[in-house]
Amino acid sequence: MAQSVENAFEEFRKNYVDLDKNIVKAARDSRDNLLYNIKEFDNKDNFFDLCQDFDLHFGSFSRKTKCRELDDIDLMIGIAASNATYNNYDSWENVRITSGNVNPAQIECTNPDGTLNSKLVLNRFKKELEKLREYSRSEIKRDHEAINLNLISKDWAFDIVPCFHTVAEHDGRSYYLIPNGKGNWKKTDPTIEQERVNALTKKHSGKVRETIRLIKYWNKYGQMPTMTSYLLETMILDYFDKNNDTSDWIDVRFKDVLAYISQNIWYYVSDSKKIEGNINNLSIEEKNKLQTRANNDLNKANRAINAEVNEKDIRKSINLWRDIFGDEFPRYE
């Protein structure tokens, strides 16, 4: 129950949108414990030489842009090259790595042509994790690009992604090479996304992350088709990139970002890493439905703001916000 729109949003975000602080702490402790266990794999007989300098916490949990509920935590685990090489002229999504002749695990994970098979690398990580007593009752499976560790005692799972790190290429950039789901590897660099979120958060005085989480909630709990978290987050960051002045009020920012999504859902959306090109792969039907939903909720948001600011009718305003966010949004007291 709330007596003002501002208090309603604060209560809503605290109880239903933002991750609970105790859950965040427990998840970080669990993550750090897992990383400690994986570190012990290094230099074991018949395992890869690991390189902790290239370990990464990545994904929305790391960027603090994940909304409830916490379902997955992404980790990249660095593998030392051990004389392995790669073809830097391969397309970004299908990079071939030629195994070195030093590390036995690399040699055992090669194809007949000498290239390193990422599926076999993932299987080797899966096999090693299954040996740990702490995770013996957990569900451990190989996904296309990661090992999924679903902890029995926790609400969240881990996506564990082995990776290599390249030297600087001709364009001056270095990349992380991760499994591409087909046996080879692909280029990525999550540090770019993290840096972009940090820079825009500074530019907009801390308003970015809370806006992303609120829009993600809107996207997640709608009845219409949804966007991937990565596409949605990129579009929101594009909005903040293109605007120097943003409102101090989160309801106004929500309305403005919704307008941006509606106006740009049909257009090219470049990934923040400048590697993948256009990440807007929504179908025509999905774009139509998402634009319709965004426009309908934008209309309600405008009416809610008008009811609060001009009509001084807080009950009406809060009821309109409840139409957008559902019954979890507080009622007017």
C-alpha positions in Angstrom: 0.0 0.0 0.0 1.3 3.5 -0.9 0.3 7.1 -0.5 2.4 8.5 -3.3 3.6 7.3 -6.7 7.2 7.7 -5.6 6.7 5.5 -2.6 4.8 3.0 -4.7 7.7 2.7 -7.1 10.2 2.4 -4.2 8.2 -0.4 -2.6 7.6 -2.2 -5.9 11.3 -2.1 -6.8 12.4 -3.2 -3.4 10.0 -6.1 -3.1 9.6 -7.3 -6.7 12.1 -5.8 -9.1 15.6 -5.5 -7.6 17.4 -8.5 -6.3 17.3 -9.0 -2.5 20.6 -7.9 -0.9 20.9 -11.1 1.1 20.4 -13.2 -2.0 23.1 -11.2 -3.8 25.6 -11.7 -1.0 24.8 -15.5 -0.8 25.1 -15.8 -4.5 28.5 -14.0 -4.6 29.8 -16.2 -1.8 28.6 -19.3 -3.7 30.2 -18.0 -6.9 33.5 -17.3 -5.1 33.5 -20.8 -3.6 32.9 -22.3 -7.0 35.8 -20.3 -8.5 38.0 -21.5 -5.7 37.1 -25.1 -6.5 37.7 -24.7 -10.2 41.1 -23.1 -9.4 42.1 -26.4 -7.9 41.7 -28.1 -11.3 44.8 -26.2 -12.5 47.8 -28.5 -13.1 45.8 -31.6 -12.2 46.8 -34.7 -14.2 45.1 -34.6 -17.5 43.4 -31.2 -17.2 44.0 -27.8 -18.8 46.5 -25.3 -17.6 44.2 -22.5 -16.2 44.9 -18.8 -16.4 43.1 -16.9 -13.6 44.1 -13.6 -15.1 41.4 -14.1 -17.7 38.6 -15.3 -15.4 35.6 -13.1 -15.8 32.4 -12.4 -13.9 30.0 -11.4 -16.8 26.4 -11.2 -17.6 23.6 -9.1 -16.0 24.3 -10.3 -12.4 27.9 -9.0 -12.7 26.7 -5.8 -14.3 24.0 -5.4 -11.6 21.3 -5.1 -14.2 19.5 -8.4 -13.4 15.9 -8.2 -12.0 14.2 -10.8 -9.9 14.4 -13.7 -9.7 18.1 -14.6 -9.8 18.2 -17.6 -12.0 21.7 -17.8 -13.4 25.2 -16.5 -12.8 27.7 -16.4 -15.7 31.4 -17.2 -15.3 34.2 -17.3 -17.8 37.2 -19.5 -16.9 40.5 -18.7 -18.5 42.6 -21.5 -20.1 46.3 -20.9 -20.8 47.2 -21.1 -24.5 49.9 -23.7 -23.9 51.2 -23.1 -27.5 47.7 -23.2 -29.0 47.1 -20.8 -31.9 44.0 -19.5 -33.7 43.2 -18.2 -37.1 42.4 -14.5 -36.6 40.9 -14.2 -40.1 38.1 -16.6 -39.4 34.7 -15.1 -39.0 34.0 -14.0 -35.5 31.4 -16.7 -34.8 33.4 -19.7 -36.1 37.0 -19.4 -35.0 39.4 -22.4 -35.3 41.9 -23.0 -32.6 44.8 -25.3 -33.3 45.8 -27.3 -30.2 49.3 -26.9 -28.8 51.5 -29.9 -28.2 52.2 -29.3 -24.5 49.0 -29.8 -22.5 47.6 -33.4 -22.5 44.0 -32.3 -22.1 44.3 -30.0 -25.1 45.7 -32.9 -27.2 42.9 -35.2 -26.1 40.3 -32.6 -27.1 41.4 -32.2 -30.7 39.7 -33.1 -33.9 41.5 -35.3 -36.5 42.7 -32.1 -38.2 44.4 -30.8 -35.0 41.8 -28.2 -34.2 40.5 -27.9 -30.6 37.0 -29.2 -30.2 35.1 -26.8 -27.8 32.4 -29.5 -27.1 35.1 -31.8 -25.8 36.6 -29.0 -23.8 33.2 -28.4 -22.2 32.9 -32.1 -21.5 36.2 -32.1 -19.7 35.1 -29.3 -17.4 31.8 -31.2 -16.8 33.7 -34.4 -15.9 35.9 -32.5 -13.4 33.0 -30.7 -11.7 31.2 -34.0 -11.3 34.1 -35.3 -9.2 33.6 -32.6 -6.5 31.6 -33.8 -3.5 30.1 -30.4 -3.0 28.3 -30.6 -6.3 27.7 -34.4 -6.4 23.9 -33.9 -5.9 23.7 -31.0 -8.3 22.5 -31.2 -11.9 25.5 -30.7 -14.2 25.0 -30.7 -17.9 26.7 -29.4 -21.1 24.8 -26.7 -22.9 25.8 -25.5 -26.4 28.3 -22.9 -25.1 28.6 -23.5 -21.3 28.4 -26.0 -18.5 25.2 -25.6 -16.5 25.7 -26.2 -12.8 22.2 -26.3 -11.2 22.7 -26.3 -7.5 20.2 -28.4 -5.6 20.3 -26.2 -2.5 20.1 -22.8 -4.3 17.6 -21.0 -6.5 20.3 -20.0 -9.0 22.5 -21.9 -11.4 25.9 -21.2 -12.9 26.8 -21.1 -16.5 30.5 -21.9 -16.7 32.2 -20.9 -20.0 35.8 -21.9 -20.7 37.7 -19.3 -22.7 41.0 -18.3 -24.2 42.3 -14.8 -24.5 44.0 -13.5 -27.7 46.8 -11.1 -28.2 46.0 -7.7 -29.9 45.0 -8.2 -33.5 45.6 -5.8 -36.4 42.8 -3.5 -35.2 44.4 -3.2 -31.8 41.7 -5.3 -30.1 42.1 -8.5 -28.2 39.2 -10.9 -27.7 38.0 -13.8 -25.6 37.4 -17.0 -27.5 34.5 -19.1 -26.1 32.6 -22.2 -27.4 30.3 -21.4 -30.3 28.0 -24.4 -29.7 29.2 -26.2 -32.9 32.6 -27.4 -31.9 34.6 -24.4 -32.7 35.0 -21.0 -31.0 33.7 -17.5 -31.2 34.9 -14.0 -30.3 33.5 -12.0 -27.5 34.5 -9.3 -25.0 32.2 -8.8 -22.0 34.5 -6.2 -20.5 33.2 -3.8 -23.1 29.6 -4.2 -21.9 30.7 -3.7 -18.3 32.6 -0.6 -19.2 29.7 0.8 -21.1 27.3 0.3 -18.2 29.8 1.9 -15.8 30.4 4.9 -18.1 26.7 5.6 -18.6 25.9 5.1 -14.9 28.5 7.8 -14.2 27.1 10.1 -17.0 23.6 9.8 -15.7 24.4 9.9 -11.9 23.4 6.4 -11.1 20.1 6.3 -12.9 20.9 3.6 -15.5 20.9 0.3 -13.7 17.6 0.8 -11.8 16.0 1.8 -15.1 17.3 -1.3 -16.8 16.0 -3.6 -14.1 12.5 -1.9 -14.2 12.3 -2.3 -18.0 13.5 -5.9 -17.7 10.7 -6.6 -15.3 8.2 -5.0 -17.7 9.6 -7.2 -20.5 9.7 -10.4 -18.5 6.2 -10.3 -17.0 4.3 -9.2 -20.1 1.8 -11.4 -21.9 3.2 -10.5 -25.4 6.5 -11.7 -26.9 9.6 -10.7 -25.1 13.0 -9.5 -26.1 16.2 -11.2 -25.1 17.8 -9.6 -22.1 20.8 -8.7 -24.1 18.8 -7.0 -26.9 16.7 -5.1 -24.4 19.6 -4.0 -22.3 21.5 -2.8 -25.4 18.5 -0.7 -26.5 18.2 0.9 -23.1 21.9 1.7 -23.1 21.5 3.2 -26.6 18.8 5.5 -25.2 21.0 6.7 -22.4 23.9 7.1 -24.8 21.9 9.4 -27.1 20.4 11.5 -24.2 22.4 13.8 -22.0 19.6 14.8 -19.7 17.3 12.3 -18.1 14.7 12.7 -15.4 15.3 12.2 -11.8 12.0 10.3 -11.6 12.1 6.6 -12.5 8.5 6.6 -13.7 9.4 9.4 -16.3 12.5 7.5 -17.3 10.5 4.3 -17.8 8.1 6.2 -20.0 10.9 7.8 -22.0 12.7 4.5 -22.5 9.4 2.8 -23.5 9.0 5.5 -26.2 12.5 4.8 -27.5 11.9 1.1 -27.7 8.6 1.7 -29.6 10.4 4.0 -32.0 13.4 1.8 -32.6 12.2 -1.8 -32.4 12.3 -2.0 -36.2 15.8 -0.8 -36.6 19.3 -2.1 -36.6 20.7 -2.6 -33.1 24.5 -2.9 -32.9 25.8 -5.0 -30.0 27.8 -3.1 -27.5 30.9 -5.1 -28.2 31.0 -4.1 -31.9 31.5 -7.8 -32.8 28.2 -9.4 -33.7 26.7 -6.6 -35.8 22.9 -6.4 -35.7 21.4 -8.2 -32.7 17.8 -7.3 -33.5 16.7 -10.7 -34.8 13.1 -10.4 -33.9 10.5 -11.5 -36.4 8.1 -9.1 -38.1 5.3 -10.5 -36.0 7.3 -10.1 -32.8 8.3 -6.5 -33.6 4.7 -5.7 -34.4 3.4 -7.1 -31.1 6.2 -5.6 -29.0 5.6 -2.1 -30.6 1.9 -2.4 -29.9 2.5 -3.4 -26.3 5.1 -0.6 -25.8 2.7 2.0 -27.3 -0.3 0.8 -25.2 1.8 1.0 -22.0 3.4 4.3 -23.0 -0.1 5.7 -23.3 -1.0 4.5 -19.8 2.3 5.8 -18.5 1.6 9.3 -19.9 -1.9 9.2 -18.4 -0.5 8.1 -15.1 2.0 10.9 -15.0 -0.6 13.4 -16.0 -3.0 12.2 -13.3 -0.2 12.6 -10.7 1.2 15.9 -11.8 -1.7 17.8 -13.3 -4.9 16.2 -11.9 -3.4 15.5 -8.5 -5.2 12.2 -8.5 -2.7 9.8 -6.9 -5.2 6.9 -6.8 -5.8 7.1 -10.6 -2.1 7.4 -11.3 -1.3 4.3 -9.2 -4.1 2.3 -10.7 -2.7 3.1 -14.2 0.7 1.9 -13.1 -0.9 -1.3 -11.8 -2.4 -1.8 -15.3 1.2 -1.7 -16.6 3.1 -3.7 -14.0 0.3 -6.0 -12.6 -1.0 -6.8 -9.2 2.5 -6.8 -7.6 2.5 -3.0 -7.9 1.3 -1.5 -4.7 -2.3 -0.3 -4.3 -3.2 3.2 -3.2 -3.6 3.4 0.5 
